């Protein structure tokens, strides 16, 4: 008890002055001291008398299934000892509690230790749940070792629960009792309890998870290279590789590995993942079950790849100050080429489908070439369908050239009338190679509208000395996740929101015929109705939800699912009308939607 009084004195000094006297600091266990400092840096609300309500927890069903019988039995054994047991998810949100003693339940209720409440360090400071997540290790926190006054009546012993195959953190088990009842033997007791839950998780593991684990164990036993096993919702790796891949979304990694394993990419090419040059994927060995790729064992090569190694542009090439999100080889190539052309002042055309970001790239490369925005004239040809509008466009361009802007950016030149295109070509045709009267010229051209007219062809030939082709989103799926994340960051405001992995999988597998514009509209629509903090697949439009499926569909299944989703959209979610339009019963429609993992009772039209 004397030691706890010294700890309490150290705590009071820290909260009052921000500094602990050296003689008191020695009385605080290093694990607790580190947690105190983390809590203060994160701005924990230590004055709160209760836990803060976060909302729905994100515990996986497998964790509840494995933990419930174990923790129920433990709670029965604790009866009469004034103790209770809490289960939290991997984000420190409480999932369930067991209070076998009526005397401990009011203490729990007083601080809102119940389902849906936040037990993280950021919220309530040092505690037997959030501190476990921060350190990924067991911890015992007694009385004044809690920074928050509300938690001082307790001794809490928390232990992490890891998935036995993937080793990801599944949740935290915490035993809470009165502060005076702490005992060093509680930590091994709870560690043993967590191991029992992990054993039950292993017994519940799917055949695919076990097969992928076996392949990984064989691989690391025969090779010294850094390796990982990657599947859908499965990631198995050691600490070194886990640190190497920090910051890379697992859904994005799986989509790339899956494309390599199925042969749509070559082995040993630059992945397009945001690696920062830290590594490259050297080899990818698919793991199959019943003829279907369920995952792959991936071998990494650490260090910055060279141009010859990756078969892609050197990452050190100049980039625009503002670029399109993503690092796919196709996008990096387009950006680097456009940047070089702009730096040299070469007239260029940025071309591509509607909505791919041509205008954004054109503005960005001019900025990268140090052209002030105020000295750039932007003319939009999309409103030149009538003769008088086309004449106005040409007159405005002529006046602008006389005023001497540093750059002219022409949008949608494919919309010019033949007469306006011919007149524009005449104005921009140089008298000689270094015509001083002409500014830098950048234009955007939307492709896919058939063969250009003779006049437009002349204009393209005049200003298209440099041509930059911006690929559509469907040809660079690895850019979808970072692009979606950037758009979410842009539109979410002060709200703390993030995509679930299954949601990113839906987005990455969609064809996006409208490219970035369609993706942006979709995300803004999702945000208008999303409560958060996690955006699940069910928040997406129904035509995108089908992309969250756990397996790759056959060509026939793709056609069937497409027909069903189209019918539902045409009939505004009316299941009876949609079923009749494609010649099946309503019950068959429900059954097929459930088979494709789409909730038939939700409407997103």
N, C-alpha and C positions, 0 to 999 in steps of 0.2 A: 504493500500500500504506500510505503514511503517513496518508492520509485515513481508511482503514478502521480504523487504530489509534485515531484520534481518535473515530471512531464507536463503536468498542468501549468506549472510556473513558466516553463519554456513556451508553451502554447500561448499564454497570456502575453508574454513579451513579444512573440512573433506577431500576434494580432494587433498589439498596441503600437509597437515601434518598427515592425518589419525586420527586426534583428533579434537573434537569440544569444544571450551571453554564452561564452565558450563553455563555462563549467556546467551550464544547463543543457547545452546542445549535446554534450557527451551522454546525457541520460536518455536521449531519444533514439530509438532504433533507426538505423540508416534507411530502412525501407519506409518507415513512417515519415521520417524527415523529408525524403524525396517527394512523397505524396503531398505533404503540406505545401511544399514549394510549387509543385504542379498545380495544386488547387488554387493557390493565390494568383499564379500567372494566368490561369484560365478564367479568373473572375467569378469563382463559385459564390453563390448567394448564401453565405454562412449564417446570416441573420434569419433566414427562413425558418419558421417553427415546424414546418412539415415538408415532405417531399413534394415536388412539382408534378402535376399531371401532364404526361406526354401524349397519351392516346393509346392506340392499338399497338400491342407488342408485335415483334417480328420473329418470335421463336418458331423454328421449324417443327412440323408435326412429329417428326421422328424423335426430337428431344423430349417432348411431352410424353410420348409413348414409352420411351425408355426410362424417363426419370420418375414418372408418377408412382409406380409400385415401389421403387427403391426409397423414395422420399416419404411416402406414406408409412412404410415400415419403420423408417428412422424416426418419424414423428411419434409413432406409437411407443417406441423405446425411450423417447425423451419425456414421456408423460410424467408429470410430477416434478420435473426439474426446472420449471419456469423458463422454457426455451421454445423457440419456433424455428421453422425452416422456410427460406425464401428461394424461389427459382427465378432467375432473370434471363433475358435473351442476351445476344452478343452486343447489344447497344445499351445494356444496363437498365432496360425497362422491365419492371417486375411482371412476371407471368402468372405466378401462383404462390400461395403461402399455406403453410401447415402450422396451426397453432393448437397443439393438443391440450395446453393448459389455459383455462379461462383467465388466469392471472396475468398472462403475457399478452393476450389479445388486446386489452385496452392500451397497452404501451405501443403496440403496432398501430392501432387505430389513431392514436394521438399524433403520430408523425405521417399518417397516410401510407404506411407500408403495405400497399395492396396493389392489385393488378392494374397496370397502365401507368404507374407512377415512376418517375425518373430517379434512379439511384446512382447516376454518374458522378464522377469527381467534379465535372464542370458545373453540376447543379448543386450538389450538397457537400462537396469537399471530400476529404479522406473518409473512406468507409469500406466495409467488407464486401462490396460488390463492384463499384466503379473502380476502386484501386486495383482489384484483380484484373480487370480488363486492361488497365493501363500498363501493368507489368507482366501480364500473362503468367502469373504465378500466384500461389496461395498466400494469404495474408491473414493475420489476426490483429484486430484493432480493438483496444480496450479503453473504455471510458474517455478520459481526456485526450487520448490519441486521436479521437475524432475532432476535427476542427469546428464543426457545427455544433452549437449548443444543444440542438434537438436530439443529437445522436449520443450524447455523453452518458445517458443511462444504460447503454448497451456495451457488451462485448460481442463483436462480430467476427466470425471465422469464415472466410470466403475461399472457394477453390474453383478453378476453371474446369470446364468440360469441353474436351476437344473431340471432333469427329475422328474415329480411329483410323479411317482410310485417308481422308483428305487433310487431317490435322488442323482444319479451320476451327476457330473458336465457335462453339455452338451456344454456350451460355455459362452462367455462374450459379453455383449453389452456395448459399450463405446460411450458417447457423447463427442465430442471434439469441443471446441470453442476457441476464442482468450483468452490469459492469463488474459486480463483485464475484461473479461466477466464472471468470475466465480461467483457463487452464491450458498449459502447453500441450496436453494430450488431445485437445480438441482438433488441432490441425491435422495430425495423422488420421484421426477418425474421419474427418471430412474428405481428406485425400483419398482414403479407401472407398468412401461413398461415391466420389466422382469416378473412380476407376470402375466401380460396378456399373454405373450408368454408361460409361464408355464401352464396356463389354456388351451391354445390351444393344447399344448402337451398332456395334460390329455385327452382332447376330441379325440385326435388321438390315444390314447393308445389302444392296442389290447385287445380283450376279455380275452386272457390268462393273460396279465399283470394285468388287473383289478381283475380277479379271484384269482390270486396269492396274490395281495395286500389285498383282503378281507380276505383270509385265514390267512395271517400274522397278520392283525388287530385283528381278533378273538383270535388268539393264544396269543398275547402279553397281551390281556385283561384278559385272564384266567390263565396265568402262570407268575411267577416272574423270571424264568430262562432266561439267555441270548439267544436270538433267532434271526433267519434270515430267509428270504424267498429267495430261490435260484432257478433260472431257467436258461434256455439258454438265455444269454444276459440280464438277469434280476437278480438284487441283491438288496434286501430291508433289511435294518438293521439300528439300532440306532448307535450313535457315539461309544458306548462302544464296540459293536461287530465289527464295522468297524475297529476300532483300533486293536482289537484282531486278526483280519484276515489280518492285514497289511503284505504285502510281499507274500501273497498266490494268485497266478493267478486265476482269476475268472473262466476261462475256465477249469482249472484243478479241482477247487472246484466243478463246476457243473458236470463234468464227474464222480467224486466220488459220489456225492449226487445222481446223476441219477442211478448209479449202486446199491446204497443202496435202493432207492425208488422202483426200479424194482425187488428187491429181490435177486440180485446176490451177496450181502454181508449181513452179519448179522448186526442187530442193535447194536450199542454201542461197535463197535470194533475199533481198532486203524486205522485211516484213511489212513496212508501212506503219508499224506500231511506233508510238512515241518513245523510242528507246534512248534518245539523247546520245546515240553513239556508244552506249554502254555495252551492247552485245549484239549479236546476230544469231538467227536460228540456223545452225549448221546442218542438222539432219532432223527429219521428222518421220518416225516409224509408226504407221497406223496400227491400231489394235481393233480387230474385227470380231463380231459375234453374229453368227448366222448370216454372214455375208454383208453385214452393215457395220460401218465404221462407228465405233462407240467412243473412240478417243485416240490418243497418240502419245508415244513417248518421245519427248522433244529434247534434243541435244543442243546446248548453247555454246557459242564461242564468245568469250569475254574480250572486250576491247573495241576500240573504234574501227569499223570496217573500212577498207580501202575501196576505191572506185571499182577496181577489178573484181574484188571479192563480192560485192553486192550487186553488180550489174545495174546500178542506178546512179543518178547524179550525185556528185560529191556534196555532202551535207554542209560544206563550208561555203558553197556558192552564195552570193548575195541574195537576200530575201527582201521583199517589201517590208516597210515599217509596219504595215497592217496587212496580214495575209488571210486567206481562207483557212479555217481550221482543218487539220488533217496533215498526214505525212506520207500518203501513198506515193509510190514512185511516179505515177502519172501526174499527180497534182504538183509534186516537188519539181518535176521536169518543166511543167507549164509555167510555174511561178519563176523558176530560175531563168528560163528563156525570156520571158516577158521583162524581167528585171534587167537583164543584159541589154536587150533592145532599147529599153527606156533610158538606160544610162548612157548609151551611145547616141541617143536622139534619133534613132531609126523610126520612120513612120511604120505603124503596125496596126494590124487588125486582130482583136481578140474574138474568137468565134466559138460557138457551141450552142447546145440546145437552150431553149427558154428556161430561165431560172437557175442556171448553173453558177452564176456569180461573175459574169463577164464585166459588168460595170464596176463591181467592187474591186476586181483585180486591176482593171484599167486605172481607177483612181489610186489604188495602192502603189502601182509601179511608178506613176508620176510623182507620188509623194516620196518614194524611195530614191528617185532621181533628183530630189531637192527642188522640185517645181512647186512654188507656193500655190496654195489652193486659190488665193485671190487672183493669181495670174493665169488661171485655167478657165477657158470658156467652155461650157458644156451646152451642147445643142442636141435636142431630142427629136429625131425624125419620125417618131411614132404618130405624130399628129399632123402628118403632111398628106393625108389622103385626098384633099381637095386642092385644086389648082392654086387658089389664092394662098393656102397654107404653105404649099411647096415653094411658091414665090417668096413668101415671107421668110422661110428657112434659108433660101439662097441669099436673099438680101441681108439677112442678119449675119450670115457667114462672111459675106463680102465686107460688111462694115467692121466685123471683128478682125478680119485680116488686116484691114487698114489701120486699126488701133494698135496692132502689134502685141497680142497676148503671147505669153511664153509657150502656152500649149493650148490645143483645141481637142476636146473629147467629143466625138460624134457618137450618139447612141442610136441603135436600131436602124442602121443605114439600109437594111433590107426593106424598110417601109417607105423609102423614097420613091416618088413617081419617076418614071423613066426620064422625064424632062429635068426634074430636080437632081437626079443622080448624074445626068450628063453635065449639067451646069456646075455641080459640086466638083466633079472630076476636073473640069476646066479650071476652076478656081485653085485647086490644090495641085495641079500639075506643075512641077518645077520647071523653070526656064533652063536650069542646068543642075548639076549634081549637088551643088552647095548654094542653092537659091536662098539668099539671106532674108527675103521677105516672108518666107514660110516659117511658122512656129512648129513645135513638135506636134505631130498628128497621131492620135490614138482613136480608133473606132471600134465599135462592137457590132458583131454580125450574128444574128440568130439563124442557125442552120436548120435544115429539115423542111424547108418550104419549096423544094423543087429547084430546078435550074434557074439561076438568076437571069434577068433580062440583059440584053446587050449593053444598055447604059449602066446598069449596076455592075456588070462584069468589068466595064471600063474603069469605074470608080474603085473597085476592089483591086484591080491591077495597078492603079495609080498610087493608092496609099498602103497597099498590102505588101510593102517591101519586106516586112517581118510579119509572119503569121503565127499566132499562138492558139492552139486548139485546147479548150478547157473540157475535160471529159465529163460525161454525165455522172450523177451520183451512183447509178446502178453499176457502173464499171469500176468503182472505187469504194466498195462496201466498208473497208477498214477506216474510211474517213467519216462514216456516219456517226459513230459513237462520239468522237471528239467534237464534231459539228453540233450534234444534239446537245451535248453538255454545254458548249459555248452559248447556244441559243437559250438554253434554260437559265444560264447565269445572267444573260442579257435581260430576260423578260420576268424573272421571278421577283424582282424588287428586294424587299427586306425578308421575304419568306425563305425559310431554310428547307429546301426541297432537293431531292436527288432521285435518279432513276434506279429502279430495281434492275438486277442483271437480266431478268426475264423480259423486262420492258426494252432494254437495249437490244436484246436478241430480236424482238419483234421489229424494231426500227431498222436493224442492220439487214434483216432478210426481206424487207419490203423493196419493191422495184422503183418507187419514187419517180414516176414519169414527169412530175412537175419539179423535180430536183430540189434545190435549196429552198425555193419559194414555198413549195408544198410542205416540206419538212418544217419550216418556220411557222406556217399557218397551223399545222397539226399541233405543234408544241404550244402555241398560244391558246389554241382551243382546249387542250388538256389542262393548262394552267387555270383557265377560267372556271373549271369545275372541280379541280383537284383540292383536296383538303390537306394531304401530305401527312408526315414529312417525306414518305417514300411514294414514288409514282409507280404503281403496279401496272401490269399489262391490261387489267380490266378498265383502266382509265383511258385507254386508246380507242380510236374508232374501231368498230367491229371488223372491218376489212383488214386491219393490221393485227388484231389479236390472234388470227390464225397462224401468224409467223412465230408464235411462242411455243409451238409444238415441240415435243421432246425428240421426235425422230424426223428424218428426211422423208418427205412424201414421194410416192411414185408419180409419174407423169399423169396417170389417170386420176389419182387422188387430188393432184393439184388442180386439174380441170374441174373435178367435182366440187371441191371447196370453193373455187373461184365462181362457179355457177351459183352456188348457194348464197355466198356473200353478195353477189351482184343482185340476186333476186330480193334478198332482205333489204338492200339499199333502195332498190327501185320501189319497194312497197313500204318504205319507211318503218321497217321493223315488224310489220304485220306477218306473223308466222304462218297463219292460215293462207293468206294470199300468196306469200312467197312459195310455200309448199305446192300450192295448186299450179303456180306458173311454171314450175319445173317438173310437174308430174309425179310428185311423191306425197305421201300423207304427212299430216302435221307431226304425228309421233315419230315417223322416220326422220323428219327434219331435225327434231330434238335429239334423236339418238345420234345422228351424224355430227351435229354441232358438239355434242358432248365428247364424241370420239376424237374430234379435232381440237379438244381443249378450249372450246368457246362457250362461255356461259350463255345459254339460250334464253334466260329470263332477264337479261339486261339489254337495254336499248341504247344505241349510240348513233342515232341517225339524225 
